[in-house]
Amino acid sequence: MTTALTRSAARPRRRRNGTYGDHPATGYLFLSPWILGALLMFLGPMLASLYLSFTDYDLFSSPTWIGLENYERMLTDDPRFGNSVWATLKFVVFGVPIQLAAALGVALLLNRASRMSGFYRSAFYAPSLLGGSVALALVWRSLFTADGPADQLSELFGVPSRGWVNDPQLALAVLVLLIVWQFGAPMVIFLAGLKQIPQELYDAASVDGANAWQRFRAITVPMLSPVIFFNLVLNTINAFQVFNAAFIVSGGTGGPSDTTLFYTLYLWRKGFVEFNMGYASAMAWVLLLGIALVTGLIFRSARSWVHYAGEKR
Amino acid sequence: MTPARLRKLAWHALVLAIVAVMLYPLVWMLASSLKPSREIVTSVALIPRTWEWSNYAAALEPRVGVPVWRFFLNTALISAGAVAGNILTCSLAAYAFARLRFRLRTPMFVFMLATIMLPYHVVLIPQYTIFQQLGMVDSFWPLVLPKFLATDAFFVFLMVQFVRQLPQDLDEAARIDGCGPFRIFTLVILPLLRPALITTAIFTFIWTWNDFFQQLIYLSSPDNYTLPLALRLFVDTQESVANFGPMFALSVLSMLPVLLFFAAFQRYLVDGMATSGLKG
């Protein structure tokens, strides 16, 4: 999909019979809501927030220019900022790969004809749909609260615990489990990808004596690599911005001891609790750069492990 | 029993076991909504010892002085507005990007794609300032108006992909019959676009219904609260511990429309998501 994306942007398809360009204004007319939105909701605000990131701004009085001070403070004088970066990175680094592994594993399991397939797919997908909701975050919080089901389970295994959500060592794991639990969305995309792999490849490999693991390594992974790549990029970007779950599970604080103070949660606190809009804007730009950097790295690494059928790169 | 049958049975057993783990939190929530508050947190069981139907009555009692139906209505209004906005303007934009020709099309298309990746937080504060200047903070406008400006680029992209695979001959034929771009759009493209429109509508509805961040920022007076904001009250107030039953009852009620949508359209949802790469 990502290739389709860049390809179509670079090379608009040629029209057979000229164009509809008799009235060049028509295109802009159809696009006018989007153009307005692009200017008022994206382009303008982006420039404005870049400017605000160099100011001290409390929303009520006009912003005063302070240069790089916000950025400096972030790096040198704000341990909570460091905590939020650290918590978010841990969440992304643990959550996304485990989530995708679960998605791929279950997709492989489901990738066979059965009358029950539809039901199974829907059952696995349901958590993804509800995952971001406050209602579900409340359930999650209760599951991992003191003496709750999770505690009882860990006691069953002889590990005493007094509420995962109150334990600085475990609070983040609760949120990681939540994102892992929502593997249904990438799973459905994996399933669609698996369906595209020609069965003959597997048959030929079997004839050559390849076992299941070898078939997985030599056929499934390379053939599925564009889909893996797509899921990896999208889920990473989304995981960086997770907010609802962290907010509800920690009661808006990011506790205990800031271990679940995710980046967006801290940004919200800075902007909309402390009314430090300049600082929050600077944080937003650092987030953008961070996400761009990480996706850039994933894109770069993709050259060595993503294979596109019938497309030499 | 033949080995093949046995293997099939084992497969079903394994998948069902995973399904059970996956669905446990949801079923536990449903069960908890019917348990006495004291029993809930400490109980792993899925069947209440005593059935506490009064949780639902308690859940529907006014919160912060506002009747609960009002939260439902507010959420429904915002969701309906968002759906209408996305259907209308994303399809217009998609048609222009996929079929019309104009000088800035390619740069604009690239920008549209870039906005899919853009973290919302980068535009958050200036957007807030704009709506504040317009006097729209603490109203539904900031949550609905942007949808009428095709800001959900993901759906524009989804529809562009869809329009592109429609045969060009249909447009040509309509054009030869004397249709202008506007009539081609309404008479030819829109009807064929229906599956993409339905996917967009369902996802917009569910995402808006479940959204919390924007509602948290823009809505402040209890009269304007949505369901997620009302549920959040259970986190803030100290009453929460004693009020687990009603909390779960309201959670179940708030999820009901999404679950019903899911049950009714699950085919569309899952297929639409697989083909378009949409995230849930």
Interface residues (C-beta under 8 A of the other chain):
Chain A: M1 A4 L5 S8 A9 P12 R13 R15 R16 N17 T19 Y20 G21 H23 P24 A25 T26 G27 Y28 F30 L31 P33 W34 I35 L36 G37 A38 L40 M41 F42 L43 G44 P45 M46 A48 S49 L52 L59 V106 L109 L110 R112 S114 M116 G118 Y120 R121 S122 A123 F124 Y125 A126 P127 S128 L129 L130 G131 G132 S133 V134 A135 L136 L138 V139 W140 R141 S142 L143 T145 A146 D147 G148 P149 Q152 L153 W181 Q182 G184 A185 V188 I189 L191 A192 F230 L234 N235 I237 N238 F240 Q241 F243 N244 F247 I248 G251 G252 T264 L267 W268 G271 F272 M277 A280 S281 M283 A284 W285 L287 L288 I291 T295
Chain B: W11 H12 L14 V15 I18 V19 M22 L23 P25 L26 W28 M29 S32 I40 V41 T42 S43 V44 L88 T89 L92 A93 Y95 A96 F97 R99 L100 R101 F102 R103 L104 R105 T106 M108 F109 V110 F111 M112 L113 T115 M117 L118 P119 Y120 H121 V122 V123 L124 I125 P126 Q127 Y128 T129 I130 Q132 P146 F148 L149 A150 T151 V156 F157 Q161 R164 Q168 D171 E172 R175 P181 F182 F185 I206 W207 W209 N210 D211 F212 F213 L216 I217 L227 P228 L231 R232 F234 V235 D236 F244 M247 F248 L250 S251 V252 S254 M255 V258 L259 F262 Q266 R267 L269 V270 M273 A274 T275 G277 L278 K279 G280
